[in-house]
Amino acid sequence: MNYILFDNFWRSNLLPLTYLRPVADIRIGILTIREKWEKYLGEPTSTLTEPYLRRKYPIVEADDNIVINGSVCPGPELLEEIKSLKTGEVLHHEDIIIAMRLQRMDLEKLDEESMEGEDMIESKTDPLKITNTWDIFSRNDRAIREDFSLLTAGRKSAPISKTNQVIGNQVFIEPGSKVECSVLNSHDGPIYIGKDAEVMEGSLIRGPFALGEHAVVKMGAKIYGPTTIGPYSKVGGEVNNSVFFGYSNKAHDGFMGHSVIAEWCNLGADTNISNLKNNYEQVKLWNYTDKTFVETGLQFCGLVMGDHSKCGINTMFNTGTVVGINANIFGSGYQRNFVPSFVWGGTSGYHTYLIDRAIAVARVVYRRRGLEFTGIDEQILRDVYVLL
C-alpha cells in the first residue's frame, strides 16, 4: 500500500511552524507525526503539501493509495480502521477527515469538501490531532506517553549510572547516551533519553520528558514536564511544558514555559518568556489566517517561534507571543506580541532582514552541525520571502 500524508485546512492555523515543513513534520511527543505513522505502518510515507514545498517533500503516487490527514497522530486502533478501508471510503471523526483510500486518478481532484459525498465511515477512536500551534505543548503529555510506549515496548533500557537519583520506574535511556549526577523523577510521567544524548550534572528533570538523539541538557537545568527537546538541541535554565522541534538552542539560564520553538533557533543568555498574565486572564495568540489575535482558551501560553529566528541576551517575551521565521530580535523591554518574519530589530522598531543575509546565516548554522543547506532549502526560503 502507498501512504500519503496530506496538509488540510488547518495548515494556516499552524503558521509560522508550517512555512518550511508539511504539518506531518511537526514534532509532538518524542517523534514527529510522520515518524509516528511510519513506525506504525512499517512503510515510508510521502506528502501532499503546498507547491513550493514539493521540491523537498515530493508526493509518491500509486494505483492504490491511502491518504492520511497529516495533523492526526496514529494509534493501534486507528491504524486498524485505516488499513481496513476499501477504495472510495473515507474515515472521519466528527467533522474531521482522517483518511481516504483513493485510486491514482482521484488524487488529482483530492479535496476534503469534495469527499463529503463519498462512503463515510465514523472512526470509533478519539485520535490526538493538532489544529492550532498551542496544541503542540498542551497535548504533549499524551503524545510523550504514547510515543514512549511505542518506542520502548519489549525493550530494555541501557544501564542508568548510579550517580543519578532515579524516582519511579519509567526511565528509558537509549544506547550511547550520558546521564550523570542528575535527578530523574518519572513518578508523574515517563522520561526518554535518546541515542547519544547527554544530561549534564546537576540537572533536575520531571517527566513526562523526551530528549532527542544528540541533544544536550546543560548543567543545572530545571525541567518540568511535559517537555520535549528535539534532536541536536541544547537546553539549559528553567523550562516548563515546552517543545523544541530540533537543532535549536536555549543553552543558558532564563525561564521558558508553555512554548514551541521550531528548528535552527537560538535564544540568547537570560532570555525570559512569560507564560501567565498578571490578571490571570486567558491568553490570546496571533493567528495568520484571521490576521488578528485569537482566544486560545488557555491561562498559560508563552512563545511560538518559527524556524531560523534568534534573539539576543536578556530578551523578554510577553505572554502569548508569536515570532515568525528568520527574525532577529534584540533590545530592552518586552517585545511585541507578534513579530513578523524576516525582520531585524526589537522594541524600537524593525528593519527588513534581507533574504541574502538570512540565507548566508542559514548556511553557516547548517555547516556547524555538519549539514548542507541545499539549493532546495534556499529556494524554499526565497519562496516564503516572496509570499510574505
C-alpha positions as CSV (number, residue, x, y, z in Angstrom):
1,M,0.0,0.0,0.0
2,N,1.1,3.5,-0.8
3,Y,0.7,6.0,2.1
4,I,0.4,9.8,1.6
5,L,0.2,12.4,4.4
6,F,-1.8,15.5,3.4
7,D,-2.0,19.0,4.7
8,N,-5.5,20.1,5.4
9,F,-7.1,23.5,6.0
10,W,-5.5,23.7,9.5
11,R,-2.2,24.2,7.9
12,S,-2.5,28.0,8.1
13,N,-3.5,27.8,11.7
14,L,-0.2,26.2,12.4
15,L,1.9,29.0,10.9
16,P,4.7,30.1,11.3
17,L,5.6,26.5,12.1
18,T,4.4,25.2,8.7
19,Y,6.2,27.8,6.5
20,L,9.1,25.4,6.0
21,R,7.5,22.0,6.6
22,P,4.4,20.0,6.0
23,V,2.1,19.6,9.0
24,A,3.2,15.9,9.4
25,D,6.8,17.0,10.1
26,I,5.7,18.9,13.3
27,R,7.3,17.3,16.4
28,I,4.9,16.5,19.3
29,G,5.8,13.9,21.9
30,I,9.1,12.1,21.1
31,L,8.6,11.8,17.4
32,T,7.3,13.9,14.5
33,I,3.8,13.0,13.3
34,R,5.4,11.5,10.1
35,E,7.8,9.4,12.2
36,K,4.9,8.1,14.3
37,W,3.0,7.0,11.2
38,E,6.0,5.3,9.6
39,K,6.7,3.4,12.8
40,Y,3.1,2.2,13.0
41,L,2.7,1.5,9.3
42,G,6.2,-0.1,8.8
43,E,6.2,1.8,5.5
44,P,7.6,5.1,4.2
45,T,5.2,8.0,3.5
46,S,5.2,10.9,1.1
47,T,3.4,14.2,1.3
48,L,0.7,16.2,-0.4
49,T,1.5,19.8,0.6
50,E,2.0,23.3,-0.8
51,P,3.5,23.6,-4.3
52,Y,6.6,25.5,-3.1
53,L,7.4,22.7,-0.6
54,R,7.1,19.8,-3.0
55,R,10.7,20.2,-4.2
56,K,11.8,18.9,-0.8
57,Y,8.7,16.8,0.0
58,P,7.5,15.3,-3.3
59,I,4.4,13.2,-3.5
60,V,4.7,9.5,-4.5
61,E,1.6,8.2,-6.3
62,A,0.5,4.6,-6.9
63,D,-2.6,3.0,-8.4
64,D,-3.9,2.4,-4.9
65,N,-3.3,5.0,-2.1
66,I,-4.3,5.6,1.4
67,V,-4.2,9.4,2.1
68,I,-3.9,10.3,5.8
69,N,-4.5,13.7,7.5
70,G,-1.0,14.9,8.5
71,S,-2.3,16.7,11.6
72,V,-3.7,13.4,13.1
73,C,-1.4,11.2,15.2
74,P,-1.7,7.4,14.9
75,G,-2.7,4.7,17.4
76,P,-3.2,0.9,17.2
77,E,-7.0,1.1,16.9
78,L,-6.9,3.9,14.4
79,L,-4.3,2.0,12.3
80,E,-6.7,-1.0,12.0
81,E,-9.5,1.2,10.9
82,I,-7.4,2.8,8.2
83,K,-6.0,-0.4,6.9
84,S,-9.5,-1.8,6.6
85,L,-10.6,1.0,4.3
86,K,-11.9,0.0,0.8
87,T,-11.5,2.0,-2.3
88,G,-13.6,5.2,-2.1
89,E,-14.2,5.0,1.6
90,V,-13.5,8.0,3.9
91,L,-12.7,7.6,7.6
92,H,-13.7,10.6,9.7
93,H,-14.1,11.7,13.3
94,E,-16.9,14.2,13.9
95,D,-16.2,16.8,11.1
96,I,-12.6,15.9,10.5
97,I,-11.5,13.7,7.7
98,I,-8.8,11.3,9.0
99,A,-8.0,9.1,6.0
100,M,-9.2,8.1,2.5
101,R,-8.5,5.2,0.1
102,L,-8.1,6.6,-3.4
103,Q,-7.1,5.5,-6.8
104,R,-4.4,7.4,-8.7
105,M,-7.0,9.3,-10.8
106,D,-8.8,10.6,-7.7
107,L,-5.6,12.1,-6.2
108,E,-5.7,14.8,-8.8
109,K,-9.1,16.1,-7.6
110,L,-8.4,15.5,-3.9
111,D,-10.3,18.0,-1.8
112,E,-11.8,17.5,1.7
113,E,-15.1,19.1,0.8
114,S,-15.5,17.0,-2.4
115,M,-15.1,13.9,-0.2
116,E,-18.2,14.6,1.8
117,G,-20.4,12.7,-0.7
118,E,-18.2,9.6,-0.6
119,D,-18.8,6.5,1.6
120,M,-18.2,8.0,5.0
121,I,-17.2,5.8,8.0
122,E,-17.2,7.2,11.5
123,S,-14.0,6.4,13.5
124,K,-14.5,4.7,16.9
125,T,-11.3,6.3,18.2
126,D,-10.6,9.8,19.5
127,P,-7.3,10.5,17.8
128,L,-4.7,13.0,19.0
129,K,-4.8,15.9,16.5
130,I,-3.0,19.2,16.1
131,T,-5.2,22.1,14.9
132,N,-3.5,25.1,16.5
133,T,0.0,26.0,17.5
134,W,-0.7,25.8,21.2
135,D,-2.0,22.2,20.8
136,I,1.7,21.2,20.4
137,F,2.6,21.9,24.1
138,S,-0.9,21.5,25.6
139,R,-1.3,17.9,24.2
140,N,2.4,17.0,24.6
141,D,1.7,15.0,27.7
142,R,-0.4,12.4,25.9
143,A,1.9,12.4,22.9
144,I,5.0,11.6,25.0
145,R,3.3,8.8,26.8
146,E,2.0,7.2,23.6
147,D,5.5,7.5,21.9
148,F,7.2,6.2,25.0
149,S,5.0,3.0,24.9
150,L,5.6,2.7,21.1
151,L,9.4,3.1,21.3
152,T,10.1,1.0,24.4
153,A,7.7,-1.9,24.0
154,G,9.6,-5.2,24.5
155,R,12.9,-3.4,25.0
156,K,15.2,-2.8,28.0
157,S,16.8,0.5,28.9
158,A,20.5,1.0,28.8
159,P,22.0,1.0,32.3
160,I,21.4,4.1,34.3
161,S,24.5,5.4,36.1
162,K,24.4,5.1,39.9
163,T,25.5,8.7,40.2
164,N,21.9,9.7,39.4
165,Q,18.9,9.8,41.7
166,V,16.1,7.9,39.9
167,I,12.5,8.2,41.1
168,G,9.8,5.9,39.6
169,N,10.3,3.1,37.1
170,Q,9.6,4.9,33.8
171,V,13.0,6.0,32.7
172,F,14.4,4.7,29.4
173,I,17.8,5.5,28.1
174,E,19.0,4.7,24.6
175,P,22.5,3.3,23.9
176,G,25.3,5.9,23.7
177,S,23.6,8.5,26.0
178,K,25.3,10.0,29.0
179,V,23.4,10.9,32.2
180,E,25.3,11.7,35.4
181,C,24.7,13.3,38.8
182,S,21.1,14.2,38.0
183,V,17.6,13.7,39.4
184,L,15.2,11.9,37.1
185,N,11.7,11.8,38.5
186,S,9.3,9.7,36.4
187,H,6.7,9.4,39.1
188,D,4.2,11.5,37.1
189,G,5.3,10.5,33.6
190,P,7.9,8.7,31.6
191,I,11.4,10.0,30.8
192,Y,13.0,9.1,27.5
193,I,16.7,9.9,26.7
194,G,17.5,9.4,23.0
195,K,20.6,7.9,21.4
196,D,23.9,9.7,22.1
197,A,22.1,12.4,24.0
198,E,23.5,13.9,27.2
199,V,22.1,15.2,30.5
200,M,24.9,17.1,32.3
201,E,25.5,17.2,36.0
202,G,23.1,18.8,38.4
203,S,20.0,18.6,36.2
204,L,16.6,18.2,37.7
205,I,14.1,16.5,35.4
206,R,10.4,15.6,36.0
207,G,8.5,13.6,33.4
208,P,6.9,13.4,31.1
209,F,10.1,14.3,29.3
210,A,11.7,13.4,26.0
211,L,15.3,14.2,24.9
212,G,16.1,13.6,21.2
213,E,19.2,12.0,19.8
214,H,22.4,14.0,20.2
215,A,20.5,16.6,22.2
216,V,22.0,18.1,25.4
217,V,20.5,19.3,28.7
218,K,23.1,21.7,30.2
219,M,24.4,21.7,33.7
220,G,21.9,22.6,36.5
221,A,18.9,22.7,34.2
222,K,15.4,22.5,35.8
223,I,12.9,20.9,33.5
224,Y,9.2,20.3,34.2
225,G,7.2,18.0,32.1
226,P,5.6,17.6,29.7
227,T,8.6,18.9,27.8
228,T,10.3,17.7,24.6
229,I,13.8,18.7,23.5
230,G,14.2,17.6,19.9
231,P,17.4,16.1,18.2
232,Y,20.6,18.1,18.3
233,S,19.2,20.8,20.6
234,K,20.9,22.3,23.6
235,V,18.8,23.5,26.5
236,G,19.5,24.9,29.9
237,G,17.9,27.1,32.6
238,E,14.3,26.5,33.6
239,V,11.8,25.0,31.2
240,N,8.2,24.0,31.7
241,N,5.8,22.2,29.3
242,S,7.6,23.3,26.1
243,V,8.6,21.6,22.8
244,F,11.8,22.2,20.8
245,F,11.5,20.7,17.3
246,G,15.3,20.1,16.9
247,Y,18.6,21.9,16.1
248,S,17.7,24.8,18.4
249,N,19.4,26.2,21.4
250,K,18.4,27.8,24.7
251,A,21.7,27.0,26.3
252,H,21.7,29.4,29.2
253,D,19.7,30.5,32.2
254,G,16.3,32.0,31.8
255,F,12.7,30.8,32.1
256,M,10.6,29.3,29.3
257,G,7.1,28.0,29.8
258,H,4.3,26.6,27.5
259,S,6.2,27.4,24.3
260,V,7.1,25.9,20.9
261,I,10.4,26.5,19.3
262,A,10.9,25.4,15.7
263,E,14.3,24.4,14.1
264,W,17.5,26.5,13.9
265,C,16.5,29.0,16.6
266,N,18.8,30.4,19.2
267,L,17.7,32.1,22.4
268,G,20.4,34.3,24.0
269,A,21.5,34.1,27.6
270,D,18.9,35.1,30.2
271,T,16.1,35.2,27.7
272,N,12.8,35.0,29.7
273,I,9.4,34.1,28.4
274,S,6.2,35.0,30.4
275,N,3.6,32.3,30.3
276,L,1.0,33.8,32.6
277,K,-0.7,37.2,32.5
278,N,-0.7,39.3,35.7
279,N,-4.5,39.4,35.7
280,Y,-4.7,35.6,35.1
281,E,-6.9,36.1,32.0
282,Q,-6.9,33.6,29.2
283,V,-4.2,34.2,26.6
284,K,-4.7,35.4,23.0
285,L,-2.3,34.4,20.3
286,W,-1.7,35.8,16.8
287,N,-3.4,33.8,14.0
288,Y,-2.1,34.1,10.5
289,T,-5.4,33.2,8.9
290,D,-7.5,35.7,10.7
291,K,-4.7,38.3,10.9
292,T,-5.6,39.1,14.5
293,F,-5.2,37.7,18.0
294,V,-7.5,34.8,18.8
295,E,-8.5,33.2,22.1
296,T,-6.5,30.1,23.0
297,G,-8.7,29.1,25.9
298,L,-5.5,28.7,27.9
299,Q,-4.4,30.5,31.0
300,F,-0.7,29.5,30.4
301,C,0.8,30.3,27.0
302,G,4.3,31.6,26.3
303,L,6.2,31.8,22.9
304,V,5.7,30.3,19.5
305,M,8.9,30.9,17.4
306,G,9.3,30.0,13.8
307,D,12.4,28.5,12.1
308,H,15.7,30.3,11.9
309,S,14.6,33.0,14.4
310,K,17.0,34.3,17.1
311,C,17.1,36.7,20.0
312,G,19.9,38.5,21.9
313,I,20.8,38.2,25.5
314,N,18.3,39.4,28.1
315,T,15.4,39.4,25.7
316,M,12.0,39.4,27.3
317,F,8.9,37.9,25.6
318,N,5.5,38.7,26.9
319,T,2.7,36.2,27.5
320,G,1.3,34.8,24.2
321,T,4.0,35.9,21.7
322,V,4.4,34.7,18.1
323,V,7.6,35.2,16.2
324,G,7.8,34.4,12.5
325,I,10.7,32.8,10.6
326,N,14.1,34.4,10.2
327,A,13.5,37.1,12.7
328,N,16.5,38.6,14.6
329,I,15.3,40.1,17.9
330,F,17.1,42.2,20.4
331,G,16.8,45.2,22.7
332,S,15.5,46.0,26.2
333,G,11.9,45.8,27.4
334,Y,9.1,43.4,26.4
335,Q,9.0,42.5,22.8
336,R,5.8,42.9,20.8
337,N,3.3,40.0,21.0
338,F,3.6,39.5,17.2
339,V,7.0,39.7,15.5
340,P,6.7,39.3,11.7
341,S,9.0,37.1,9.6
342,F,12.3,38.4,8.1
343,V,12.7,41.4,10.4
344,W,15.7,42.7,12.3
345,G,15.2,44.8,15.5
346,G,13.1,45.0,18.6
347,T,11.1,47.3,20.8
348,S,12.4,50.4,19.0
349,G,11.3,49.1,15.6
350,Y,12.2,46.7,12.8
351,H,14.1,46.7,9.6
352,T,13.7,44.1,6.8
353,Y,16.0,41.1,7.2
354,L,17.3,40.8,3.7
355,I,16.9,37.4,2.2
356,D,20.5,37.1,1.0
357,R,21.8,37.8,4.6
358,A,19.3,35.3,6.0
359,I,20.4,32.6,3.6
360,A,24.1,33.3,4.4
361,V,23.4,32.8,8.1
362,A,21.4,29.6,7.4
363,R,24.4,28.2,5.5
364,V,26.7,28.8,8.5
365,V,24.4,27.2,11.1
366,Y,23.9,24.2,8.9
367,R,27.6,23.8,8.4
368,R,28.2,24.0,12.2
369,R,26.1,20.9,12.5
370,G,27.8,19.1,9.6
371,L,24.8,19.6,7.3
372,E,24.4,21.1,3.9
373,F,22.0,24.0,3.3
374,T,20.9,22.9,-0.2
375,G,19.7,24.8,-3.2
376,I,16.2,23.4,-2.4
377,D,16.4,24.8,1.1
378,E,17.4,28.1,-0.2
379,Q,14.7,28.3,-2.8
380,I,12.0,27.4,-0.2
381,L,13.2,30.4,1.9
382,R,13.1,32.6,-1.1
383,D,9.6,31.5,-2.0
384,V,8.3,32.2,1.5
385,Y,10.1,35.6,1.5
386,V,8.2,36.5,-1.7
387,L,4.9,35.1,-0.3
388,L,5.2,37.4,2.7
